[in-house]
Amino acid sequence: MTDLVAQPASPPAAPADDGDDTPAFKVVAIGDGAAGKTNFLAMLYQHLSGDPDSERGYHLSTDMERRIVLDRQADQAASPGMEWAQSTEWVDDHIKLSFQVPLVGGPAEVLHILYTDYPGEYLRDDTAGNKEQRESLRQAIAEADAMFMLVDGERMLNAFQGGGEHEREFSASLRATVAEVQRGPAVHRSRAAPPLQVIITKWDLLVDAGFTLEQARDALVREKNFRGMLVARDKKTTQDEQKDRRKKRNRVAGSAPGRVRIIPVSVLGPGAVELVVQDLNGVPTEMRVKREGFLHRPINLDVPLAAILPDRLDQILADMSPQMRQRAERRARWARFRANHQGVRRLGGQALETTQEMWGGLVGMMLLPWAGKITQAMLDLLSQHLLQHDEFAVDPAAAEARAQVLRRIGNQSTQARSALLEGFAARVRRFEQDFSGWDAQEGLKLWRQGNQGGAS
């Protein structure tokens, strides 16, 4: 077995502000110790950073230092034996993952995920970490645009099979996790609760043992704290629907705003782990060991990320009246005009003034990395710059020909962003079709039907 992945001796420093205005979503994964947060993130990155020409239409990237750490952790998680990637020792709220979409001339970054990882022990051990670290975690949770709630599939399996003490441990872990999920939106009451995905980790263990997602969902709903979380999130959705029953909103992902998905995830896939009996201090003990030479088949690694953007857009649209939408669109158009004007001056005007060569090669090289930010307004303004330039002022046809090239790049950029959103939504819909039992609110409804007159 290889050594555990080394962790930094001190909390990571915040990266310098590079002025990047690509849309970014802050995501926090909330889970107890040993729930698998670090392994999930590492395998997620490795799974989605490879094969940029896949049918997904995108791939993930990050900075060099982070890539090295994530790759090492993923290799450790996938290696045979009993060792997994070492748990995080510090609150790390500087994990930046970028979605890149292929365009002519190279990939364009169209969306960032700002991901926070932390030691799961913080949820149940009041001696873990210092005050500054805990405050950093509280701030990250309060500012989250989306949340992943990680439920330890191994604890759930032990509760199914062992009962008694194992059930109490599962309940205690779930209570601590739900408490932090609930506390986030409570800090800023002016904000709606961010979209939430409940991720059952180590799903391969439950699959190998013959359990279904419906059974896992029902086990969660039987927990009072979990039910309370669903009721709190479902209440606003119900109120919105009662106020506006006649209005049918076009939703991106299909499920209603406030809906909580339960997503079974496995970083290795069914059959990757086997039970073996080993001697520990003279006591025969069952241990779970990763098989040698096993072909890994991860389950749903990409679904939680794919759900973030569609869910957030659905939530925003659901909360906006028609008047609010019109005002927001007007503000957005003005903001885009100003941003595009500045962008054109930076990308186009400066190059035209400083180069003696045909602008196409130089400006083209500058534009391609920025292709994700090109809009039609920017292209129109750049065309105006071209017409004012001496070389093209005498030949408007040449200027228009150059502008057509840029328009093709811009159209591809717009299409790339649209394709990314459509790809996300399609992936979420496919998951919902393939995994019956994903709908937590449906589980709550069934629980209520079976407990009429009982406690809520």
C-alpha positions as CSV (number, residue, x, y, z in Angstrom):
1,M,0.0,0.0,0.0
2,T,1.2,3.5,-0.8
3,D,1.5,6.3,1.8
4,L,-1.4,8.5,2.6
5,V,-1.6,11.7,0.7
6,A,0.3,14.4,2.6
7,Q,-1.7,17.4,3.8
8,P,-0.3,20.9,4.2
9,A,1.1,21.8,7.6
10,S,-1.0,25.0,7.7
11,P,-4.3,26.2,6.2
12,P,-4.0,27.0,2.5
13,A,-3.6,30.7,1.6
14,A,-6.3,32.5,-0.3
15,P,-5.4,32.8,-4.0
16,A,-4.8,36.3,-5.4
17,D,-7.7,38.0,-7.1
18,D,-7.0,37.7,-10.8
19,G,-10.0,39.9,-11.9
20,D,-11.7,36.9,-13.5
21,D,-15.4,37.7,-14.0
22,T,-16.5,34.2,-15.1
23,P,-19.7,33.2,-13.3
24,A,-18.8,31.3,-10.1
25,F,-20.9,29.3,-7.6
26,K,-19.9,28.7,-4.0
27,V,-20.5,25.1,-3.0
28,V,-20.0,23.5,0.4
29,A,-20.1,19.7,1.0
30,I,-21.4,19.1,4.5
31,G,-20.7,15.7,6.0
32,D,-19.5,13.9,9.1
33,G,-16.1,12.5,9.5
34,A,-15.5,9.4,7.3
35,A,-18.4,10.3,5.1
36,G,-16.1,10.4,2.1
37,K,-15.9,14.1,1.3
38,T,-12.3,14.2,0.3
39,N,-12.5,11.0,-1.8
40,F,-15.6,12.3,-3.5
41,L,-13.9,15.5,-4.5
42,A,-10.7,13.9,-5.7
43,M,-12.4,11.2,-7.8
44,L,-14.9,13.7,-9.1
45,Y,-12.1,15.9,-10.4
46,Q,-10.2,13.0,-11.9
47,H,-13.3,11.6,-13.5
48,L,-14.4,14.9,-15.1
49,S,-11.0,16.4,-15.9
50,G,-10.1,13.6,-18.4
51,D,-11.6,12.9,-21.9
52,P,-12.5,16.5,-22.9
53,D,-14.0,15.1,-26.1
54,S,-16.5,13.0,-24.3
55,E,-20.3,13.3,-24.8
56,R,-20.5,15.5,-21.7
57,G,-19.2,18.4,-23.8
58,Y,-17.1,19.8,-21.0
59,H,-14.3,19.0,-18.7
60,L,-12.9,20.3,-15.4
61,S,-9.7,22.1,-14.8
62,T,-7.9,23.7,-11.9
63,D,-4.6,25.3,-11.0
64,M,-1.4,23.2,-11.1
65,E,-0.9,22.8,-7.3
66,R,-4.5,21.8,-6.8
67,R,-4.4,19.3,-9.7
68,I,-1.4,17.6,-8.2
69,V,-3.0,17.2,-4.8
70,L,-6.4,16.0,-6.3
71,D,-4.7,13.5,-8.6
72,R,-2.7,12.0,-5.7
73,Q,-5.7,11.7,-3.6
74,A,-7.7,10.1,-6.4
75,D,-4.9,7.6,-7.1
76,Q,-4.8,6.7,-3.4
77,A,-8.6,6.3,-3.4
78,A,-8.4,4.0,-6.4
79,S,-5.4,1.9,-5.3
80,P,-6.0,-1.7,-4.0
81,G,-6.0,-2.3,-0.2
82,M,-7.6,-0.5,2.7
83,E,-6.1,2.9,2.5
84,W,-8.0,5.9,1.2
85,A,-7.0,9.5,0.7
86,Q,-6.2,11.2,4.0
87,S,-9.0,13.3,5.5
88,T,-8.7,17.1,5.2
89,E,-7.0,18.7,8.2
90,W,-8.0,22.3,7.6
91,V,-11.0,24.3,6.2
92,D,-10.1,24.7,2.6
93,D,-12.4,27.2,0.9
94,H,-10.1,28.0,-2.0
95,I,-10.8,25.0,-4.2
96,K,-11.6,26.4,-7.7
97,L,-12.8,24.1,-10.3
98,S,-13.5,25.4,-13.8
99,F,-15.8,24.1,-16.5
100,Q,-14.2,24.2,-19.9
101,V,-16.1,23.9,-23.1
102,P,-14.2,23.2,-26.4
103,L,-14.3,26.1,-29.0
104,V,-12.5,26.8,-32.2
105,G,-8.9,27.6,-31.2
106,G,-9.1,26.1,-27.7
107,P,-11.3,25.5,-24.6
108,A,-13.1,28.4,-22.9
109,E,-13.9,28.6,-19.2
110,V,-17.6,29.3,-18.9
111,L,-18.3,28.5,-15.2
112,H,-16.3,28.2,-11.9
113,I,-17.2,26.2,-8.8
114,L,-15.6,27.5,-5.6
115,Y,-15.7,24.4,-3.4
116,T,-15.1,24.2,0.3
117,D,-13.7,21.1,2.0
118,Y,-13.2,20.7,5.8
119,P,-12.5,18.1,8.5
120,G,-15.8,16.2,9.1
121,E,-14.9,15.9,12.8
122,Y,-15.9,19.6,13.2
123,L,-19.5,18.5,13.1
124,R,-19.4,16.4,16.3
125,D,-16.1,17.1,18.1
126,D,-16.0,20.5,19.8
127,T,-12.3,20.2,20.4
128,A,-11.4,19.8,16.7
129,G,-10.0,22.8,15.0
130,N,-9.5,26.3,16.3
131,K,-11.9,29.2,16.5
132,E,-10.7,30.8,13.3
133,Q,-11.1,27.6,11.3
134,R,-14.6,27.0,12.6
135,E,-15.6,30.6,11.8
136,S,-14.2,30.1,8.3
137,L,-16.4,27.1,7.9
138,R,-19.5,28.9,9.2
139,Q,-18.9,31.7,6.8
140,A,-18.5,29.3,3.9
141,I,-21.8,27.6,4.8
142,A,-23.6,30.9,5.2
143,E,-22.5,32.2,1.8
144,A,-23.0,28.9,-0.2
145,D,-24.9,29.1,-3.5
146,A,-25.5,25.3,-3.3
147,M,-25.0,22.6,-0.7
148,F,-24.1,18.9,-0.9
149,M,-25.2,17.0,2.1
150,L,-23.1,13.8,2.3
151,V,-24.6,10.8,4.1
152,D,-22.2,8.0,4.9
153,G,-23.4,4.9,3.0
154,E,-21.3,2.7,5.2
155,R,-23.0,4.0,8.4
156,M,-26.3,3.5,6.7
157,L,-25.5,-0.1,5.7
158,N,-24.3,-0.8,9.3
159,A,-27.6,0.6,10.6
160,F,-29.6,-1.6,8.2
161,Q,-27.7,-4.8,9.1
162,G,-26.6,-4.3,12.7
163,G,-29.4,-2.2,14.3
164,G,-28.9,-1.0,17.9
165,E,-25.7,0.8,18.4
166,H,-25.2,1.2,14.6
167,E,-28.6,2.8,14.2
168,R,-27.8,5.2,17.0
169,E,-24.5,6.1,15.3
170,F,-26.2,6.7,12.0
171,S,-28.9,8.9,13.6
172,A,-26.2,10.9,15.5
173,S,-24.2,11.5,12.4
174,L,-27.3,12.5,10.4
175,R,-28.5,14.9,13.1
176,A,-25.1,16.7,13.1
177,T,-25.1,17.0,9.3
178,V,-28.7,18.2,9.1
179,A,-28.0,20.8,11.8
180,E,-25.3,22.4,9.7
181,V,-27.3,22.3,6.5
182,Q,-30.2,24.0,8.3
183,R,-28.0,26.6,9.9
184,G,-26.6,28.0,6.7
185,P,-29.7,29.8,5.3
186,A,-30.7,30.8,8.9
187,V,-27.7,33.1,9.1
188,H,-28.9,35.2,6.2
189,R,-32.7,35.2,6.4
190,S,-33.0,37.5,3.4
191,R,-31.7,34.7,1.2
192,A,-33.6,31.7,0.1
193,A,-32.1,28.4,1.2
194,P,-29.6,27.4,-1.4
195,P,-30.3,24.3,-3.6
196,L,-29.4,21.1,-1.8
197,Q,-28.4,17.7,-3.1
198,V,-28.3,14.8,-0.6
199,I,-25.4,12.5,-1.6
200,I,-25.3,8.9,-0.3
201,T,-21.6,8.0,-0.5
202,K,-20.2,4.5,-0.8
203,W,-23.3,3.5,-2.7
204,D,-21.5,0.4,-4.0
205,L,-21.7,-1.1,-0.5
206,L,-25.4,-0.8,-0.3
207,V,-25.9,-2.1,-3.9
208,D,-23.7,-5.1,-3.2
209,A,-25.8,-5.8,-0.1
210,G,-29.0,-5.7,-2.1
211,F,-30.5,-2.4,-0.9
212,T,-32.4,0.0,-3.1
213,L,-32.5,3.8,-3.3
214,E,-36.2,3.7,-2.1
215,Q,-35.1,1.9,1.0
216,A,-32.3,4.3,1.6
217,R,-34.6,7.3,1.1
218,D,-37.2,5.8,3.6
219,A,-34.4,5.3,6.2
220,L,-33.5,9.0,5.9
221,V,-37.1,10.2,6.0
222,R,-37.7,8.1,9.2
223,E,-35.2,10.4,10.9
224,K,-37.1,13.3,12.5
225,N,-34.4,15.9,11.8
226,F,-34.2,15.0,8.1
227,R,-38.0,15.3,7.9
228,G,-37.9,18.7,9.5
229,M,-35.3,19.8,7.0
230,L,-37.5,18.7,4.1
231,V,-40.6,20.4,5.6
232,A,-38.7,23.7,6.0
233,R,-37.5,23.6,2.4
234,D,-40.8,22.5,1.0
235,K,-42.8,25.2,2.8
236,K,-41.7,28.1,0.6
237,T,-42.3,26.1,-2.6
238,T,-45.8,25.3,-1.5
239,Q,-46.5,28.9,-0.6
240,D,-45.3,30.0,-4.0
241,E,-47.5,27.5,-5.8
242,Q,-50.6,28.6,-3.8
243,K,-50.0,32.2,-4.6
244,D,-49.6,31.6,-8.3
245,R,-51.3,28.4,-9.3
246,R,-52.3,29.6,-12.8
247,K,-48.7,30.5,-13.8
248,K,-46.7,27.7,-15.3
249,R,-43.0,28.5,-15.2
250,N,-40.5,27.0,-17.6
251,R,-38.1,25.1,-15.4
252,V,-34.6,24.2,-16.4
253,A,-34.2,20.9,-14.6
254,G,-37.8,19.8,-14.5
255,S,-38.2,19.3,-10.7
256,A,-39.8,22.1,-8.6
257,P,-37.7,24.7,-6.8
258,G,-37.0,23.5,-3.3
259,R,-37.0,19.9,-4.3
260,V,-34.3,17.8,-2.7
261,R,-32.7,15.0,-4.6
262,I,-31.1,12.0,-3.0
263,I,-28.2,11.0,-5.2
264,P,-26.4,7.7,-4.7
265,V,-22.7,8.0,-5.5
266,S,-19.9,5.6,-5.6
267,V,-16.3,6.7,-6.5
268,L,-15.3,3.1,-7.6
269,G,-18.5,1.3,-8.5
270,P,-20.3,-2.0,-7.5
271,G,-18.0,-4.9,-6.5
272,A,-14.9,-2.8,-6.0
273,V,-14.7,-3.5,-2.3
274,E,-14.8,-6.9,-0.6
275,L,-15.0,-8.1,3.0
276,V,-12.0,-9.9,4.4
277,V,-11.2,-11.1,7.9
278,Q,-8.0,-9.8,9.3
279,D,-6.3,-10.3,12.6
280,L,-6.2,-7.1,14.6
281,N,-4.4,-7.6,18.0
282,G,-5.5,-11.2,18.0
283,V,-9.1,-10.5,17.2
284,P,-10.5,-11.6,13.9
285,T,-12.1,-8.5,12.3
286,E,-14.0,-8.0,9.1
287,M,-12.4,-5.3,7.0
288,R,-13.4,-3.7,3.7
289,V,-10.6,-4.0,1.1
290,K,-10.5,-2.6,-2.4
291,R,-9.9,-5.4,-4.9
292,E,-6.8,-5.8,-7.0
293,G,-7.2,-5.2,-10.7
294,F,-10.8,-4.3,-10.5
295,L,-12.4,-2.2,-13.3
296,H,-13.8,0.9,-11.7
297,R,-17.3,2.0,-12.7
298,P,-18.2,5.2,-10.7
299,I,-21.8,5.9,-10.1
300,N,-23.3,9.4,-10.5
301,L,-20.1,11.3,-9.8
302,D,-21.1,14.1,-12.1
303,V,-24.8,14.4,-11.1
304,P,-24.4,16.6,-8.0
305,L,-22.4,19.2,-10.0
306,A,-24.7,19.0,-13.0
307,A,-27.7,19.9,-10.8
308,I,-26.2,23.1,-9.3
309,L,-26.8,25.5,-12.2
310,P,-30.2,24.3,-13.3
311,D,-31.5,24.2,-9.7
312,R,-30.2,27.7,-9.0
313,L,-31.7,29.1,-12.1
314,D,-35.0,27.5,-11.4
315,Q,-34.9,28.9,-7.8
316,I,-34.2,32.4,-9.1
317,L,-36.9,32.3,-11.7
318,A,-39.4,30.9,-9.2
319,D,-38.8,33.8,-6.8
320,M,-39.1,36.6,-9.4
321,S,-42.3,38.3,-10.3
322,P,-42.7,39.4,-14.0
323,Q,-42.0,43.0,-12.9
324,M,-38.8,41.9,-11.1
325,R,-37.7,40.0,-14.2
326,Q,-38.1,43.0,-16.4
327,R,-36.2,45.2,-14.1
328,A,-33.4,42.6,-13.8
329,E,-33.2,42.3,-17.5
330,R,-32.9,46.0,-18.0
331,R,-30.1,46.2,-15.4
332,A,-28.4,43.2,-17.0
333,R,-28.5,44.8,-20.4
334,W,-26.9,48.0,-19.2
335,A,-24.3,46.1,-17.1
336,R,-23.5,44.0,-20.2
337,F,-23.1,47.1,-22.4
338,R,-20.7,48.7,-20.0
339,A,-18.7,45.5,-19.4
340,N,-18.6,44.8,-23.1
341,H,-17.4,48.3,-24.0
342,Q,-14.6,48.0,-21.5
343,G,-13.8,44.5,-22.8
344,V,-13.6,45.7,-26.4
345,R,-11.3,48.6,-25.4
346,R,-9.0,46.1,-23.6
347,L,-9.1,43.3,-26.2
348,G,-9.6,45.2,-29.5
349,G,-8.7,48.8,-29.2
350,Q,-5.4,48.3,-27.3
351,A,-4.2,45.8,-29.8
352,L,-5.2,47.9,-32.8
353,E,-3.2,50.8,-31.4
354,T,0.0,48.9,-30.5
355,T,0.6,46.5,-33.4
356,Q,1.8,47.3,-36.9
357,E,0.6,43.9,-38.2
358,M,-2.7,42.8,-39.4
359,W,-4.8,42.9,-36.3
360,G,-6.5,39.5,-37.0
361,G,-3.7,37.3,-35.8
362,L,-2.9,39.1,-32.6
363,V,-6.4,40.0,-31.6
364,G,-7.5,36.5,-32.5
365,M,-5.0,35.0,-30.1
366,M,-6.1,37.4,-27.4
367,L,-9.8,36.7,-28.0
368,L,-9.8,33.0,-28.0
369,P,-9.0,32.5,-24.3
370,W,-11.7,35.0,-23.6
371,A,-14.2,33.4,-26.0
372,G,-16.6,32.5,-23.2
373,K,-17.1,36.2,-22.5
374,I,-17.8,37.4,-26.0
375,T,-21.3,38.7,-26.6
376,Q,-23.0,40.1,-29.7
377,A,-22.8,43.6,-28.2
378,M,-19.1,43.2,-27.8
379,L,-18.7,42.1,-31.5
380,D,-20.8,45.1,-32.7
381,L,-18.6,47.5,-30.7
382,L,-15.4,45.8,-32.0
383,S,-16.8,46.3,-35.6
384,Q,-17.1,50.0,-34.9
385,H,-13.5,50.1,-33.7
386,L,-12.4,48.4,-37.0
387,L,-14.3,50.9,-39.1
388,Q,-12.4,53.7,-37.3
389,H,-9.0,52.2,-37.9
390,D,-7.2,53.6,-40.9
391,E,-6.5,50.3,-42.6
392,F,-10.2,49.3,-42.6
393,A,-11.8,52.7,-42.8
394,V,-11.0,52.7,-46.6
395,D,-12.2,49.2,-47.0
396,P,-15.4,48.5,-45.0
397,A,-15.8,45.2,-46.7
398,A,-12.5,44.0,-45.2
399,A,-13.6,45.1,-41.7
400,E,-16.9,43.3,-42.1
401,A,-15.1,40.1,-43.2
402,R,-13.0,40.3,-40.0
403,A,-16.1,41.0,-37.9
404,Q,-17.8,37.9,-39.4
405,V,-14.9,35.8,-38.1
406,L,-15.4,37.2,-34.6
407,R,-19.1,36.7,-34.8
408,R,-18.6,33.0,-35.5
409,I,-16.4,32.8,-32.4
410,G,-19.0,34.7,-30.4
411,N,-21.8,32.5,-31.6
412,Q,-19.8,29.4,-30.6
413,S,-19.2,30.9,-27.2
414,T,-22.9,31.6,-26.7
415,Q,-23.8,28.1,-27.9
416,A,-21.2,26.7,-25.6
417,R,-22.7,28.2,-22.6
418,S,-26.2,27.1,-23.7
419,A,-24.9,23.6,-24.4
420,L,-23.4,23.4,-21.0
421,L,-26.6,24.3,-19.3
422,E,-28.6,22.0,-21.5
423,G,-26.1,19.2,-20.9
424,F,-26.5,19.7,-17.2
425,A,-30.3,19.6,-17.3
426,A,-30.3,16.6,-19.5
427,R,-28.0,14.7,-17.2
428,V,-30.2,15.5,-14.2
429,R,-33.3,14.4,-16.1
430,R,-31.6,11.1,-17.1
431,F,-30.6,10.5,-13.5
432,E,-34.2,11.1,-12.3
433,Q,-35.4,8.6,-14.9
434,D,-32.9,6.0,-14.1
435,F,-33.0,6.1,-10.2
436,S,-36.5,5.8,-8.8
437,G,-36.5,6.9,-5.2
438,W,-34.4,10.1,-5.7
439,D,-37.2,12.5,-4.7
440,A,-36.9,13.2,-0.9
441,Q,-40.2,15.1,-0.8
442,E,-42.0,12.1,-2.4
443,G,-40.5,10.0,0.4
444,L,-41.9,12.5,3.0
445,K,-45.3,12.3,1.4
446,L,-45.3,8.5,1.6
447,W,-44.1,8.6,5.2
448,R,-47.0,10.9,6.1
449,Q,-49.5,8.7,4.3
450,G,-48.2,5.7,6.4
451,N,-48.3,7.7,9.7
452,Q,-51.6,9.5,9.6
453,G,-52.3,10.9,13.0
454,G,-48.8,10.2,14.2
455,A,-46.0,12.5,15.1
456,S,-44.6,14.7,12.3
